[in-house]
Amino acid sequence: MLSAVAIVPSPPILVPELTGRSVTEALAVRAATLEAGGILGALADRWIALGVHEKARTVPSGSRGSFAAYGVDVKVAFSPADVTTEIDSTIPLAALVAGWIRDHSAPGAVVDVHLVGRDASSESCVSIGRELRKSMDDSAEPWGLLVVADGSTMLTAKAPGSFDPRAEEIQTQIDDALANADVDALAGLDRQLCAGVGVEGVAAWQTLAGIVGDCGGELRPKTLYRGAPFGVGYFVGTWESL
């Protein structure tokens, strides 16, 4: 059964070794992300981590990865680590972030990562979510869901994607939907508009909508962070079962 959802972003600034521990813009989102991971870990030892990649991919819990491609060889694991497991240098960023959160907030957890293809249709995402939920419901143990996804990259003039005047409105829609566990709003996000303002996480959020389904009203949402450091929309929060 699904016990809780933690929703976090995927920027490398979460990892202190990659940005420096005193980068002011990173401190609040990093603290909130670890808090969300801690809440999830307190409720479930088995997690599914959900993210977005160019193509669909899974990263099994026995894997190990590294942030070496991002500048520092910070290793991550997806279960209580077997130090003899070979490092997989191809693990995508969203999965690495999921492993880093597990390592630093719930080291006893076992995490299987499911990355949804960026171009998967809304209908496909909801269908994938329903299948993942069925696998959780078929198990008697409590499950946690960690959703790793970013918002618009065009919220300010210095943002990675430059500035787009449409970005603030769509980011507000996303943040409000996540803050209120509004799965209908997530499922109905305009994919073309989101792509136009650099929103990377839509496929993950729409898969989340499929996982939660009609149970959104049975969840207690809590916002831990919403903001746009560096002009990128980040949301951190939890949805706990009532």
KEPA-266976 format. One record per atom (N, C-alpha, C): x, y, z; residue in three letters. Coordinates in steps of 0.02 Angstrom, whole numbers, plus 50000, padded with zeros to 5 digits. Layout:
XYZALA
...
//
This chain:
500424994050000MET
500005000050000MET
500445006250000MET
500175011649974LEU
500535017949971LEU
500435021750037LEU
500975023150072SER
500925026650136SER
501035034150130SER
501475036150085ALA
501635043350080ALA
501995044750015ALA
501965051049995VAL
502315053549936VAL
502765059349959VAL
503375059349934ALA
503815065149943ALA
503975067949874ALA
503905074449866ILE
504005077749801ILE
504605082449808ILE
505105081549766VAL
505725085349771VAL
505975087249701VAL
506425092149696PRO
506735093749632PRO
507365089649622PRO
507695090649565SER
508285086549549SER
508925090449535SER
509015096649560PRO
509615100349541PRO
510245097749576PRO
510815097949544PRO
511435096149578PRO
511595100549638PRO
511275106449644ILE
511415110749702ILE
511205107449768ILE
510815102149764LEU
510635098549825LEU
511255095549859LEU
511745093749819VAL
512335090249844VAL
512865095349864VAL
513025095949929PRO
513485101249952PRO
514165101149916PRO
514415095149903GLU
515075094649872GLU
515085097549801GLU
514505098149771LEU
514475100749702LEU
514395108249699LEU
514155111349752THR
514025118549749THR
514335122449806THR
514605119049856GLY
514855122549915GLY
514305122849967GLY
514485121750029ARG
513985121250082ARG
513675127950100ARG
513975133450079SER
513735139950100SER
513355143750045SER
513205140449990VAL
512825143749937VAL
512125145149964VAL
511975151449977THR
511355153250011THR
510745150649976THR
510735151149910GLU
510145149249872GLU
509995141749878GLU
510505137849894ALA
510415130549897ALA
510195128149966ALA
510325132050018LEU
510225129450086LEU
509505127650101LEU
509035132050084ALA
508345130850102ALA
508055124850064ALA
508185124449999VAL
507905118849960VAL
508235112349981VAL
508875112549997ARG
509225106450020ARG
508935104050086ARG
508845108550133ALA
508575106650198ALA
507865103750191ALA
507455106950150ALA
506775104650140ALA
506765097750108ALA
507205096650059THR
507245090250024THR
507435084650072THR
507915085850115LEU
508115080650164LEU
507565079550215LEU
507195084750233GLU
506635083850278GLU
506095079450246GLU
505955080750182ALA
505465076650147ALA
505685069350144ALA
506315068250131GLY
506575061450130GLY
506525058150198GLY
506655061950250GLY
506595059250318GLY
505885057350335GLY
505405061450314ILE
504695059850326ILE
504505053450290ILE
504725052750227LEU
504575046750189LEU
504885040650220LEU
505515041350242GLY
505865035750272GLY
505565033450338GLY
505255038050374ALA
504935036250437ALA
504305032150427ALA
504015032550367LEU
503385029250353LEU
503455022950311LEU
504005022250275ALA
504085016550230ALA
504825015150218ALA
505005008750217ASP
505685006650201ASP
505775004750128ASP
505225003650093ARG
505245002150022ARG
504985008149983ARG
505385010549936TRP
505195016449897TRP
505195014849823TRP
504755018149787ILE
504825019049715ILE
505005026349704ILE
505545027549669ALA
505735034349649ALA
505535035349577ALA
505245041049563LEU
504955042549498LEU
505285048749470LEU
505525048449408GLY
505825054249377GLY
505705054249302GLY
506045058749267VAL
505965059549195VAL
506645058949162VAL
506665055549105HIS
507275054849067HIS
507105055048993HIS
507605055348951GLU
507475055448879GLU
507075049448857GLU
507235043648885LYS
506865037548871LYS
506715034048937LYS
506195029948937ALA
506015026248997ALA
506605021749018ALA
506715021449084ARG
507265017449110ARG
507125015749182ARG
507355009949204THR
507335008249275THR
508035007749302THR
508105009349365VAL
508735008549402VAL
508575004249462VAL
508774997949462PRO
508594993449517PRO
508954995249582PRO
508664992849637SER
508914994749703SER
509614992349717SER
509854987449681GLY
510534985049692GLY
511074989349658GLY
510884994549624SER
511354998749587SER
511735003549632SER
512285006049606ARG
512655011549637ARG
512855016449582ARG
512845022949599GLY
513015027949550GLY
513485033249579GLY
513645038249539SER
514095043549560SER
513925050049523SER
514045055649558PHE
513975062249528PHE
514615064449493PHE
515065059849477ALA
515705061749447ALA
515605065849383ALA
515095064349345ALA
514975068049283ALA
514785075349296ALA
514595076949358TYR
514405083749377TYR
514965087349415TYR
515545084149419GLY
516135087549446GLY
516455084549507GLY
516095080649546VAL
516385077649607VAL
516145070449612VAL
516585065949631ASP
516415058849635ASP
516045057349700ASP
515445059849706VAL
515015058349764VAL
514605052149746VAL
514725046749781LYS
514395040449765LYS
513715039949800LYS
513245036449768VAL
512585035449798VAL
512395028149790VAL
511955025849835ALA
511685019049832ALA
510935019349837ALA
510615013949818PHE
509885013549818PHE
509615008449867PHE
510065005749907SER
509885001249961SER
510485001250008SER
510414998450069PRO
510994998050112PRO
511584995150073PRO
512104999150065ALA
512584998150011ALA
513004991950018ALA
513074988449963ASP
513584983249954ASP
514174986649920ASP
514714987749956VAL
515254991849930VAL
515614988549871VAL
515464982149858THR
515784978749802THR
515404979849736THR
514804982649740THR
514414983749679THR
514754988849634THR
514814987349571GLU
515154991849524GLU
514734998149513GLU
515075003849507ILE
514735010149494ILE
514485010349422ILE
513855012249414ASP
513555013049347ASP
513605020449329ASP
514035022149284SER
514145029149266SER
513605032049221SER
513125027949200THR
512605030249155THR
511955032149191THR
511935031649257ILE
511325033049293ILE
511145040549286ILE
510535042149264PRO
510345049149253PRO
510285053149318PRO
510265059749310LEU
510275064249367LEU
509705063049416LEU
509085062449391ALA
508515061649436ALA
508605055449481ALA
508875050149453ALA
508985044149492ALA
509555045149542ALA
510085048549522LEU
510635050049568LEU
510385054049628LEU
509955059049615VAL
509675063049669VAL
509265058749716VAL
508875054149688ALA
508485049549730ALA
508945045449775ALA
509485043049747GLY
509965039249788GLY
510295043549841GLY
510455049749823TRP
510775054249872TRP
510285055749929TRP
509655056849914ILE
509155058149966ILE
509095052050012ILE
509065046149982ARG
509035040050023ARG
509645039550069ARG
510235040650041ASP
510845040050080ASP
510845044750140ASP
510575050750132HIS
510645055950183HIS
510035056950227HIS
509475053850210SER
508885054750252SER
508555048250273SER
508685042850237ALA
508375036450254ALA
508825030750230ALA
509425030050260PRO
509915025150234PRO
509695017950238PRO
509165016450276GLY
508915009650278GLY
508425007950224GLY
508225012950185ALA
507715011850133ALA
508005008250072ALA
507555004750037VAL
507725001449975VAL
507325004849920VAL
507665007249868VAL
507355011549817VAL
507435008449748VAL
506875007649713ASP
506885005949642ASP
506665012149603ASP
507055014049553VAL
506925020149516VAL
506585018549450VAL
506045022249436HIS
505705021649371HIS
505725028549338HIS
506075029049283LEU
506115035249245LEU
505645034849185LEU
505205039649180VAL
504715039949127VAL
504995043849068VAL
504865041649008GLY
505095045248949GLY
504805052148946GLY
505225057048932ARG
505015064048931ARG
504425065248883ARG
504415061648828ASP
503895062748778ASP
503295058048786ASP
503265054248840ALA
502685049948851ALA
502065054248856ALA
501525052148825SER
500905055948826SER
500605056148896SER
500155060848907SER
499825061248972SER
499455054748988SER
499125051848938GLU
498755045648948GLU
499235039948966GLU
499815039648933SER
500305034448948SER
500565035149019SER
500695041349040CYS
500945042549107CYS
500445040249160CYS
499815041949150VAL
499305039849198VAL
499255032149199VAL
499305028949141SER
499285021649138SER
499885018549174SER
500475021349163ILE
501065018949198ILE
500975019649274ILE
500695025249295GLY
500575026349365GLY
500105021249395GLY
499575019549359ARG
499105014549384ARG
499435007749392ARG
499875005949346GLU
500224999649351GLU
500694999549412GLU
501045005149422LEU
501475005549481LEU
501075005149545LEU
500495008349547ARG
500075008049607ARG
499835000949619ARG
499664997349566LYS
499454990449575LYS
499994986249607LYS
500624987349586SER
501174983549615SER
501264985149689SER
501124991349709MET
501144993149780MET
500574989849818MET
499984990149789ASP
499394987449823ASP
499414979849829ASP
499784976649784ASP
499854969349788ASP
500314967149844ASP
500664971949874SER
501124970549929SER
500814972849995SER
500924968850046ALA
500644970550112ALA
501054975850148ALA
501674976950127GLU
502094981650162GLU
501954988850140GLU
502104993650183PRO
502005000750164PRO
502535002950113PRO
502315006950065TRP
502755009450013TRP
502775017050016TRP
503355019850001GLY
503435026949992GLY
503565028449919GLY
503345034249897LEU
503455036449828LEU
503845043049830LEU
504425043049798LEU
504845049049794LEU
504815051549723LEU
504535057549713VAL
504465060449646VAL
504995065849638VAL
505435064849590VAL
506005069349579VAL
505905072949513VAL
505725079449515ALA
505555082949453ALA
505605090449463ALA
505795093949409ASP
505895101249411ASP
505355104949372ASP
505265111249391GLY
504795115649357GLY
505125119649302GLY
504865125449289SER
505085129649233SER
505805132049242SER
506165132349188THR
506855134949187THR
506875142049157THR
506295145449156MET
506255151949123MET
505895157149166MET
506035157149231LEU
505665161549276LEU
505985168349287LEU
506615169049270THR
506955175549277THR
507425176549217THR
507675182649211ALA
508125184249155ALA
508775180249159ALA
508985178249220LYS
509605174549228LYS
509495166949231LYS
508885164849219ALA
508725157649221ALA
509085154049164ALA
509195147449171PRO
509535143649118PRO
509205144249050PRO
508545144849049GLY
508195145348985GLY
508015152348966GLY
508305157349000SER
508125164348991SER
507425165549020SER
507115171149004PHE
506465172949034PHE
505905172148984PHE
505355169249009ASP
504745168848969ASP
504165171249012ASP
503795176248989PRO
503265179149030PRO
502705174249047PRO
502655168649012ARG
502145163649026ARG
502345159049084ARG
502985159149103ALA
503235154149149ALA
502945154749219ALA
502865160849244GLU
502635161749313GLU
501945158749323GLU
501495159849276GLU
500815157249284GLU
500805149749285GLU
501165146449239ILE
501155139149238ILE
501505136349299ILE
502035139749322GLN
502375137349382GLN
501915137849443GLN
501535143149447THR
501055143849502THR
500535138249499THR
500295136549440GLN
499815131149432GLN
500115124549458GLN
500735123249439ILE
501075117049461ILE
501155116949536ILE
501425122449564ASP
501545122749636ASP
500895122049675ASP
500365125349652ASP
499725124849686ASP
499455117749684ASP
499515114449626ALA
499275107549620ALA
499655102949667ALA
500315103749670LEU
500715099549714LEU
500575101149788LEU
500465107549803ALA
500325109549872ALA
499665106949897ALA
499195105649852ASN
498515103549871ASN
498355096349852ASN
498855092649830ALA
498755085749808ALA
498185085349756ALA
498195090049710ASP
497665090649659ASP
497875086549598ASP
497685080249598VAL
497915075849544VAL
497575077449478VAL
496965080049481ASP
496635082049418ASP
497005087749384ASP
497235092549423ALA
497615098149395ALA
498275095749365ALA
498605090949398LEU
499235088249372LEU
499105084449307LEU
498595080249306ALA
498445076349246ALA
498255080949188ALA
497975086749202GLY
497745091249150GLY
498245096549129GLY
498865096249153LEU
499365101249134LEU
499455101249058LEU
499515107249030ASP
499605108148958ASP
500325106348940ASP
500415100548908ARG
501085098148894ARG
501465102848847ARG
501125105548797GLN
501465109948749GLN
501685116448783GLN
501255119248824LEU
501445125448859LEU
502005124148908LEU
501965118648945CYS
502495116948993CYS
503165116248957CYS
503165112748901ALA
503795111948863ALA
504055118648840ALA
503605123148822GLY
503805129648797GLY
504145133948849GLY
504005132748913VAL
504325136748966VAL
504825132449006VAL
505045127048977GLY
505595123149006GLY
505415119049066GLY
504795116849072VAL
504595112549128VAL
504795105449112VAL
505235102449152GLU
505505095849138GLU
505105090249172GLU
504715091849224GLY
504455086649266GLY
503755084249252GLY
503445086549197VAL
502735085149187VAL
502585077749185VAL
502985073849149ALA
502855066749143ALA
502865063249211ALA
503305065349255ALA
503325062349323ALA
502705064249362ALA
502495070549359TRP
501915072749397TRP
501275069449370TRP
501235068449305GLN
500645065249278GLN
500635057749293GLN
501225054749299THR
501255047849323THR
501045047549396THR
501265052449435LEU
501035052949505LEU
500275053249507LEU
499965057149462ALA
499235057549461ALA
498925050649450ALA
499235046649406GLY
498985039949395GLY
499075035449455GLY
499615036249492ILE
499735032249552ILE
499225033749606ILE
499105040149617VAL
498655042149671VAL
497925041149650VAL
497765042649586GLY
497095041549561GLY
496565045249600GLY
496045041649619ASP
495485044749655ASP
495615045549730ASP
496215043949752CYS
496365044149824CYS
496655050749847CYS
496685055749802GLY
496995062149820GLY
496675065349881GLY
496015064549888GLY
495665067449945GLY
495815063950010GLY
496155058150007GLU
496335054350067GLU
497055055650088GLU
497355060750059LEU
498055062450074LEU
498095069150108LEU
498565069850154ARG
498675076150189ARG
499305079350160ARG
499235084650119PRO
499815087850088PRO
500155092850136PRO
500805093350129LYS
501195098150169LYS
501735101050124LYS
501745107650119THR
502265111050079THR
502855112750124THR
503445110650101LEU
504065112050137LEU
504475117550104LEU
504385118350038TYR
504765123550002TYR
504435124649934TYR
504365130849914ARG
504205132549845ARG
504545139049828ARG
504925138949774GLY
505305144949756GLY
505665143849690GLY
506065148749671ALA
506415148549606ALA
507115151149612ALA
507545147949652PRO
508245150149653PRO
508545148949584PRO
508945153649561PHE
509265153149496PHE
508745153349439PHE
508125155449454GLY
507615156049403GLY
507295149549382GLY
507385144249423VAL
507085137649408VAL
506585135949462VAL
505995133549442GLY
505465131949490GLY
505585125449527GLY
505645125849593TYR
505725119849634TYR
505165119549685TYR
504895113549694PHE
504385112349745PHE
504605106449787PHE
504535107049854VAL
504665101549899VAL
504065100849945VAL
503815094849951GLY
503245093749995GLY
503115086350005GLY
502635084750047THR
502435077850059THR
501675077250056THR
501445071350037TRP
500745069450041TRP
500715063150083TRP
500415063550142GLU
500375057750186GLU
499665054950186GLU
499615048450189SER
498965045150192SER
498625046850259SER
497975048150256LEU
497595049650316LEU
497415043250354LEU
//
